[in-house]
Amino acid sequence: MIASVLPTYNRAPLTFVRGEGSWLFESDGRRFLDMGAGIAVNALGHAHPALVAALHAQAQDLWHVSNLYQIPQQQALADALVDRTFADTVFFTNSGTEAAELAIKMVRKYWFEKGEDRLTILTFDGAFHGRSTAAIAAAGSDKMTRGFGPLMPGFKVLPWNDPEALDAALDDSVAAVMIEPVQGEGGIRPVPESQLKALRAACDRTGALLVLDEVQCGMGRTGRLFAHEWAGIAPDIMMVAKGIGGGFPLGAVLATERAAAGMVAGTHGSTYGGNPLACAVGLKVMEIIADPAFLDEVNRKAGLLRQKLEGLIAAHPDTFEGVRGSGLMLGLTCRKPNTELVSAARDAGVLVVPAADNVIRLIPALNIPDDDLAEAVSRLDQAAAGLETA
């Protein structure tokens, strides 16, 4: 008999009932150090007092009115994002998948309005842009697309980190290039800054739009507000979600006026997108994370965590191979199956997230205390030792 909850996840045997900072509390009283942050969602940890206060205050006034009316909280968050980024305009969604859908529509509408038949969007092996039909077609992964055909046409998947393949494919028939500055699901794989600069130049040369997916790597995760800032470039369209809501469902598409010109009244919509509750929380998240002093702390903590992980790797060379990533978006490449390490870490009371390429992801709250970072590495050491003994 099928479960009442559709069984599309292999869930761990844990039931959390409370969260505080970087800690989760199981129904049986056990505490777990959360180094996954809801898959990079809880950017300020669990039950952050400022977010709780913002949500509580807004919940007492107004939850939902729909986008048929002006929403002051939505306007304020859009203004904050425009003020701090390349963007001229913002559309709010409820998730990263919804943001990907709009980004793809925006690209197609852009070229339609220009009267040019440019439909191909270049994407990359290992990418993850969500699980809608358009998003799985963009990623082209057999694991995600099997059984869901025919797939949406118009995507060409290129090898990751292959500049020659990109140069060969990117000509003046291409509509856009869509890429994650740091792949998350693909195994914490950062795109070198030089390649992002070259990609921006190639898009300028051919007229293709540059679409960045910063759903996982954005909102301070790499030590800048958005990861592409390290390369000194700007996209035409950017997808944002996860951390922007701090745990409340919220996503956004940011765009230049030129890229968004075709998206006029009636071309897109969302019943819940940009609702007062979500935007009140998102505005508080933005206020905290966009502070340069906060981002400086993210970078300091990232250096501390990487240093400790290097020591962990040296202590367990048969279990771990290396560390990669940027900021507090780090991946441990494993010699043993990463699923075994995730399970062993859970037994040691620390939660990590698996990814492709036999990687475990360390994507904690951006404000995680130094002592909790040390404790997380200590528990990973315990997990590795237990596996080696077994």
DAFENPE-V385275 format. One record per residue. N is the residue number from 1. RES is the residue in three letters. D_LAST is the distance of its C-alpha to the last C-alpha in whole Angstrom. Layout:
N&RES&D_LAST  N&RES&D_LAST
This chain:
1&MET&36  2&ILE&35  3&ALA&34  4&SER&37  5&VAL&35  6&LEU&35  7&PRO&31  8&THR&31  9&TYR&28  10&ASN&24  11&ARG&24  12&ALA&21  13&PRO&22  14&LEU&23  15&THR&27  16&PHE&28  17&VAL&32  18&ARG&32  19&GLY&32  20&GLU&33  21&GLY&33  22&SER&29  23&TRP&28  24&LEU&27  25&PHE&28  26&GLU&26  27&SER&29  28&ASP&27  29&GLY&27  30&ARG&24  31&ARG&24  32&PHE&23  33&LEU&23  34&ASP&25  35&MET&24  36&GLY&25  37&ALA&29  38&GLY&29  39&ILE&29  40&ALA&31  41&VAL&34  42&ASN&34  43&ALA&35  44&LEU&36  45&GLY&33  46&HIS&34  47&ALA&37  48&HIS&39  49&PRO&42  50&ALA&44  51&LEU&43  52&VAL&43  53&ALA&47  54&ALA&48  55&LEU&47  56&HIS&48  57&ALA&52  58&GLN&52  59&ALA&51  60&GLN&54  61&ASP&56  62&LEU&55  63&TRP&52  64&HIS&54  65&VAL&57  66&SER&56  67&ASN&57  68&LEU&61  69&TYR&61  70&GLN&61  71&ILE&57  72&PRO&58  73&GLN&54  74&GLN&53  75&GLN&56  76&ALA&55  77&LEU&51  78&ALA&53  79&ASP&55  80&ALA&52  81&LEU&50  82&VAL&53  83&ASP&54  84&ARG&51  85&THR&50  86&PHE&52  87&ALA&53  88&ASP&56  89&THR&55  90&VAL&52  91&PHE&51  92&PHE&49  93&THR&47  94&ASN&44  95&SER&41  96&GLY&40  97&THR&40  98&GLU&44  99&ALA&44  100&ALA&43  101&GLU&46  102&LEU&49  103&ALA&48  104&ILE&48  105&LYS&52  106&MET&53  107&VAL&52  108&ARG&54  109&LYS&57  110&TYR&58  111&TRP&58  112&PHE&60  113&GLU&63  114&LYS&63  115&GLY&64  116&GLU&62  117&ASP&60  118&ARG&56  119&LEU&53  120&THR&50  121&ILE&48  122&LEU&45  123&THR&41  124&PHE&38  125&ASP&35  126&GLY&32  127&ALA&35  128&PHE&34  129&HIS&38  130&GLY&37  131&ARG&37  132&SER&41  133&THR&43  134&ALA&44  135&ALA&41  136&ILE&39  137&ALA&41  138&ALA&41  139&ALA&38  140&GLY&38  141&SER&34  142&ASP&34  143&LYS&31  144&MET&34  145&THR&37  146&ARG&36  147&GLY&39  148&PHE&41  149&GLY&43  150&PRO&46  151&LEU&45  152&MET&47  153&PRO&48  154&GLY&49  155&PHE&46  156&LYS&45  157&VAL&41  158&LEU&41  159&PRO&38  160&TRP&36  161&ASN&37  162&ASP&40  163&PRO&43  164&GLU&45  165&ALA&44  166&LEU&45  167&ASP&48  168&ALA&49  169&ALA&49  170&LEU&50  171&ASP&54  172&ASP&57  173&SER&56  174&VAL&53  175&ALA&53  176&ALA&50  177&VAL&46  178&MET&44  179&ILE&40  180&GLU&38  181&PRO&38  182&VAL&34  183&GLN&32  184&GLY&30  185&GLU&29  186&GLY&29  187&GLY&26  188&ILE&28  189&ARG&31  190&PRO&34  191&VAL&37  192&PRO&38  193&GLU&41  194&SER&44  195&GLN&43  196&LEU&44  197&LYS&47  198&ALA&48  199&LEU&47  200&ARG&49  201&ALA&52  202&ALA&52  203&CYS&52  204&ASP&55  205&ARG&56  206&THR&56  207&GLY&57  208&ALA&53  209&LEU&52  210&LEU&49  211&VAL&46  212&LEU&43  213&ASP&40  214&GLU&39  215&VAL&38  216&GLN&34  217&CYS&35  218&GLY&39  219&MET&40  220&GLY&39  221&ARG&35  222&THR&36  223&GLY&38  224&ARG&41  225&LEU&43  226&PHE&42  227&ALA&40  228&HIS&43  229&GLU&45  230&TRP&43  231&ALA&44  232&GLY&48  233&ILE&48  234&ALA&49  235&PRO&49  236&ASP&51  237&ILE&49  238&MET&46  239&MET&44  240&VAL&42  241&ALA&40  242&LYS&37  243&GLY&37  244&ILE&41  245&GLY&41  246&GLY&38  247&GLY&37  248&PHE&40  249&PRO&41  250&LEU&43  251&GLY&43  252&ALA&46  253&VAL&48  254&LEU&49  255&ALA&52  256&THR&55  257&GLU&59  258&ARG&59  259&ALA&56  260&ALA&56  261&ALA&60  262&GLY&60  263&MET&58  264&VAL&61  265&ALA&62  266&GLY&61  267&THR&58  268&HIS&55  269&GLY&54  270&SER&52  271&THR&52  272&TYR&50  273&GLY&49  274&GLY&50  275&ASN&51  276&PRO&52  277&LEU&49  278&ALA&46  279&CYS&49  280&ALA&49  281&VAL&46  282&GLY&45  283&LEU&48  284&LYS&47  285&VAL&43  286&MET&46  287&GLU&47  288&ILE&44  289&ILE&42  290&ALA&45  291&ASP&46  292&PRO&46  293&ALA&45  294&PHE&42  295&LEU&41  296&ASP&41  297&GLU&38  298&VAL&36  299&ASN&36  300&ARG&36  301&LYS&33  302&ALA&31  303&GLY&32  304&LEU&30  305&LEU&27  306&ARG&27  307&GLN&27  308&LYS&24  309&LEU&22  310&GLU&23  311&GLY&22  312&LEU&18  313&ILE&18  314&ALA&20  315&ALA&17  316&HIS&14  317&PRO&16  318&ASP&13  319&THR&12  320&PHE&16  321&GLU&19  322&GLY&22  323&VAL&24  324&ARG&27  325&GLY&30  326&SER&32  327&GLY&33  328&LEU&31  329&MET&30  330&LEU&27  331&GLY&24  332&LEU&21  333&THR&20  334&CYS&17  335&ARG&15  336&LYS&12  337&PRO&14  338&ASN&16  339&THR&15  340&GLU&11  341&LEU&12  342&VAL&15  343&SER&13  344&ALA&11  345&ALA&14  346&ARG&16  347&ASP&14  348&ALA&14  349&GLY&18  350&VAL&19  351&LEU&20  352&VAL&20  353&VAL&22  354&PRO&21  355&ALA&24  356&ALA&25  357&ASP&24  358&ASN&20  359&VAL&21  360&ILE&20  361&ARG&23  362&LEU&24  363&ILE&27  364&PRO&28  365&ALA&32  366&LEU&34  367&ASN&35  368&ILE&31  369&PRO&32  370&ASP&31  371&ASP&29  372&ASP&27  373&LEU&26  374&ALA&25  375&GLU&23  376&ALA&21  377&VAL&20  378&SER&19  379&ARG&17  380&LEU&15  381&ASP&14  382&GLN&12  383&ALA&11  384&ALA&10  385&ALA&9  386&GLY&6  387&LEU&5  388&GLU&5  389&THR&4  390&ALA&0
